[in-house]
Amino acid sequence: MKKNALHALFVSLAMPLTVAVLSALGESRIDVYLSLFTLEYFVANALFSPRRKVPDFLGAALLALFIYFVTLRVVEVLYGG
């Protein structure tokens, strides 16, 4: 199989599995879901390193969201907000 196909297969199986597991555990915070999606996406990139013709806009967007949610959690811990 080609790297791009393996990457797509891994991501398309991992993300729904994450949703099923987290929802079965009763998790309802969107930041947990997006953080795990980001992790899965970058793990898939590291494992399969698909070839790209354009910049990785999805990776950049997921990373920006991850940084945003981590910043919110840190501020919450530091300032008790």
C-alpha positions as CSV (number, residue, x, y, z in Angstrom):
1,M,0.0,0.0,0.0
2,K,1.1,3.5,-0.6
3,K,2.1,5.8,2.2
4,N,-0.8,8.2,1.6
5,A,-3.3,5.4,1.6
6,L,-1.9,3.9,4.9
7,H,-2.0,7.4,6.4
8,A,-5.6,7.9,5.4
9,L,-6.5,4.4,6.6
10,F,-4.9,4.9,10.0
11,V,-6.5,8.3,10.6
12,S,-9.9,7.1,9.4
13,L,-9.8,4.2,11.8
14,A,-8.2,5.9,14.8
15,M,-10.4,9.0,15.0
16,P,-13.8,7.2,15.1
17,L,-12.3,4.7,17.6
18,T,-11.3,7.7,19.8
19,V,-14.8,9.1,19.6
20,A,-16.3,5.8,20.5
21,V,-14.0,5.2,23.5
22,L,-14.3,8.7,24.9
23,S,-18.0,8.8,24.5
24,A,-18.3,5.4,26.2
25,L,-16.2,6.8,29.1
26,G,-18.7,9.8,29.3
27,E,-16.2,12.4,28.2
28,S,-17.9,15.5,26.9
29,R,-15.2,18.1,26.7
30,I,-14.3,19.1,23.1
31,D,-10.7,20.0,24.0
32,V,-10.0,16.3,25.0
33,Y,-11.3,15.1,21.6
34,L,-9.4,17.7,19.6
35,S,-6.2,17.1,21.6
36,L,-6.3,13.3,20.9
37,F,-7.2,13.9,17.2
38,T,-4.1,16.1,17.0
39,L,-2.0,13.5,18.6
40,E,-3.3,10.8,16.3
41,Y,-2.8,13.0,13.2
42,F,0.8,13.7,14.0
43,V,1.5,10.1,15.0
44,A,0.2,9.1,11.6
45,N,2.4,11.7,9.9
46,A,5.4,10.4,11.8
47,L,4.7,6.7,11.0
48,F,3.7,7.0,7.4
49,S,5.1,10.5,6.3
50,P,2.8,10.9,3.4
51,R,3.9,13.0,0.4
52,R,2.4,16.4,0.1
53,K,2.0,18.8,-2.8
54,V,0.7,21.6,-0.7
55,P,1.5,22.8,2.9
56,D,-0.1,20.8,5.7
57,F,-2.9,23.2,6.6
58,L,-4.8,20.6,8.6
59,G,-1.7,19.9,10.8
60,A,-1.2,23.6,11.3
61,A,-4.9,24.1,12.3
62,L,-4.9,21.2,14.7
63,L,-1.6,22.4,16.3
64,A,-3.0,25.9,16.7
65,L,-6.2,24.5,18.4
66,F,-4.1,22.2,20.6
67,I,-1.9,25.2,21.7
68,Y,-5.0,27.2,22.4
69,F,-6.6,24.5,24.6
70,V,-3.4,23.9,26.5
71,T,-3.0,27.6,27.1
72,L,-6.6,27.7,28.5
73,R,-5.9,24.8,30.8
74,V,-2.6,26.3,32.1
75,V,-4.3,29.6,32.8
76,E,-7.1,27.8,34.6
77,V,-4.6,26.0,36.8
78,L,-2.5,29.1,37.5
79,Y,-5.3,31.5,38.1
80,G,-8.1,29.2,39.3
81,G,-10.4,30.5,36.6
